[in-house]
Amino acid sequence: MLLADLEIARTKLGAQIEIGKRLLSEASGYLIDRVFNELSAREQKLREYNETLLRSLFDSDVIAKKFSNDTQVFEWAVYSRHTDWHNLREVEESHGSDPQESLRGRIEKQIKFFESLVERLDLHPRASSAVTRRTSVGGSTKIFIVHGHDKAVKESTIRFVDKLGLTPVVFDETPNKGRTIIEKFEDLAADVVFAIVLFTPDDVGGQARRSTKPQQRARQNVVFELGFFVGTLGRDRVCLLHKADTEIPSDLHGVLYVPLDEHEGWHVRLAREMKAAALSFDFNQIL
């Protein structure tokens, strides 16, 4: 299902087609090593952005996965996002491929995929309303943000919630009004409809009776508040944003979480979780 407005989606896809065509034009003819490496890196970034865009436009990963499969040039190896372009050239040459033709082929396949998608875009079912109300379940738009000491992640999450037209609730940014910590927390949590829990490596810990290396962990208040909201809102109204290398409590093993990636792909995944919880906002705001 297409989440974004049809014309917005068509414009976004069209812009990527034009970027691809310009890149293809620059890649024509013989390329010296420096230019080849630069264009290869740009093609890689284009591919990554295009995948993220497709995940944000549609309510499932099906089309993004099809893009990844259909634009795959090499049948003899899995294309890695962490490929060193010098090594890639050596591998291609060892398989009888022309690295420069391979580069142009990757770009052309991206362009053709998007052109085909634009032609069939109006055939995709769309959400009943691309622009939705700014209210949510029960009339509340409040989203509690549980955080530790990672200020950058906290601020990024607050901006994201604001961008959706929802109301971020942050414990340390609201007046105390003479309340104890637990009283203030319970009052703030009383009318929120969703909780975003930021699992960042702010503490270290381990088993006292074992001489194992201490593990990076989230703050104790974060673990407590995660459990509180799972109990009061239900698991479907709590989303765990996990930063790499942060230990997950054993009780949560097997529970899905959203990785905090550098390219902000978590924006799309978090928005989907919020949509699935029946929160109402304009999905176009994250594009």
Number of C-alpha atoms within 10 A of each C-alpha: 12 21 24 24 17 17 11 13 22 17 12 17 21 16 12 19 22 12 14 23 16 12 19 19 11 14 19 12 9 10 13 9 11 9 13 20 17 12 20 24 15 14 20 19 13 18 20 15 15 21 19 20 19 23 21 26 26 22 21 16 15 12 16 19 14 13 20 17 10 13 19 16 16 13 7 8 9 9 13 9 10 7 11 12 15 11 10 15 18 12 14 16 12 10 10 8 14 12 18 22 14 16 20 19 16 20 26 17 17 23 22 15 16 21 16 10 17 19 10 10 18 13 11 13 11 17 15 9 11 16 16 15 12 16 15 18 14 9 10 16 23 21 24 24 22 22 26 21 14 13 10 9 18 19 10 13 20 19 12 18 22 13 14 17 16 20 17 21 20 16 17 9 7 10 9 13 7 8 11 9 10 9 12 16 16 11 11 16 22 9 15 21 23 29 27 22 24 27 29 25 20 15 16 14 13 13 10 8 6 8 8 10 10 13 16 18 21 25 18 12 12 19 19 11 18 21 15 14 23 16 11 12 15 13 17 14 21 25 23 20 23 22 18 13 12 17 18 18 10 7 7 10 8 8 9 11 17 18 17 19 13 8 10 12 19 17 20 22 20 19 21 20 17 22 15 13 17 14 22 20 22 20 20 17 12 15 14
